[in-house]
Amino acid sequence: MDQARTLLARQSKDVEFQDVFYTVKERTNFWVMLGSGSLLNAISGFRRDGVTGCIKMKRDNACYITQDDHHQTLLTVEELMNLSCDLKLKQRHRKAEVLTEILENLNLNHRRNVTAEKLSGGERKRLSIALELVDNPNIFFLDEPTSGLDEVTAAQCIRLLRGMAREGRTIVCTIHQPSATIYNCFDSIYVLAKGHCVYQGSPRATIPFLRLAQLDCPRNYSPSDYIIELVDAEDGHLVPALSELTENGKLIYVASPGGHR
């Protein structure tokens, strides 16, 4: 396992966004056009239609994993991995070594002779990650990696991504209605509402942050569900107040004395 960590670990990279904004034309339903996936597409450079600006990032340092899996259903895990190695790996003599180590790290080695159509949802998601790990990028962008997965499998997926982050990678992903368990797996949360940052910081600092606005999260609520419910109200009256507390994203709240930095 130590050898695998040496092989797969990467130097971490900072991902920074400056002056990000979106202009909505008159009589345009922007909520239809611009969801979290569209935002991730834009800031990762995956799709540039209708987007202006400069992305200063080497494309070979990053990869993008879409919400939907597009594996060839009749190919086995090993065949798909071999194809990825042939396309991406410069050192062909290490192909078998890299392939096996990635599959072992992602708990797919015992499924290497199984076709993609027979994999479970969690296994397909891990296969998507495995295919990108071949050339070992520094930065992973993932669009709703837990979509379609049950609670247990979703938690396993997020813990896998957390482990990859601990090995030196930068992991950026959108996520839909995370449970409290999954929410707390992240190092940092960024919540957008109506074009404003209403929270940025540690998941565990969310409830103390809301208390600053005289908002108490009910015990039977996940912090993520509660803050989304607050800012999703039709009148959006809480958005300006929460955005002001974060100085529109300039303050990062942490679960420690002082509360923010």
Rosetta blueprint (number, residue, H / E / L):
1 M L
2 D H
3 Q H
4 A H
5 R H
6 T H
7 L H
8 L H
9 A L
10 R L
11 Q L
12 S L
13 K L
14 D L
15 V L
16 E L
17 F L
18 Q L
19 D L
20 V L
21 F L
22 Y L
23 T L
24 V L
25 K L
26 E L
27 R L
28 T L
29 N L
30 F H
31 W H
32 V H
33 M H
34 L L
35 G L
36 S H
37 G H
38 S H
39 L H
40 L H
41 N H
42 A H
43 I H
44 S H
45 G L
46 F L
47 R L
48 R L
49 D L
50 G L
51 V L
52 T L
53 G L
54 C L
55 I L
56 K L
57 M L
58 K L
59 R H
60 D H
61 N H
62 A E
63 C E
64 Y E
65 I E
66 T L
67 Q L
68 D L
69 D L
70 H L
71 H L
72 Q L
73 T L
74 L L
75 L L
76 T E
77 V H
78 E H
79 E H
80 L H
81 M H
82 N H
83 L H
84 S H
85 C H
86 D H
87 L H
88 K H
89 L L
90 K L
91 Q L
92 R H
93 H H
94 R H
95 K H
96 A H
97 E H
98 V H
99 L H
100 T H
101 E H
102 I H
103 L H
104 E H
105 N H
106 L L
107 N L
108 L L
109 N H
110 H H
111 R H
112 R L
113 N L
114 V L
115 T E
116 A H
117 E H
118 K H
119 L L
120 S L
121 G H
122 G H
123 E H
124 R H
125 K H
126 R H
127 L H
128 S H
129 I H
130 A H
131 L H
132 E H
133 L H
134 V L
135 D L
136 N L
137 P L
138 N L
139 I E
140 F E
141 F E
142 L E
143 D E
144 E L
145 P L
146 T L
147 S L
148 G L
149 L L
150 D L
151 E H
152 V H
153 T H
154 A H
155 A H
156 Q H
157 C H
158 I H
159 R H
160 L H
161 L H
162 R H
163 G H
164 M H
165 A H
166 R H
167 E L
168 G L
169 R L
170 T E
171 I E
172 V E
173 C E
174 T E
175 I L
176 H L
177 Q L
178 P L
179 S L
180 A H
181 T H
182 I H
183 Y H
184 N L
185 C L
186 F L
187 D L
188 S L
189 I E
190 Y E
191 V E
192 L E
193 A E
194 K L
195 G L
196 H E
197 C E
198 V E
199 Y E
200 Q E
201 G E
202 S L
203 P H
204 R H
205 A H
206 T H
207 I H
208 P H
209 F H
210 L H
211 R H
212 L H
213 A L
214 Q L
215 L L
216 D L
217 C L
218 P L
219 R L
220 N L
221 Y L
222 S L
223 P H
224 S H
225 D H
226 Y H
227 I H
228 I H
229 E H
230 L H
231 V H
232 D L
233 A L
234 E L
235 D L
236 G L
237 H L
238 L L
239 V H
240 P H
241 A H
242 L H
243 S H
244 E H
245 L H
246 T L
247 E L
248 N L
249 G L
250 K L
251 L L
252 I L
253 Y E
254 V L
255 A L
256 S L
257 P L
258 G L
259 G L
260 H E
261 R L
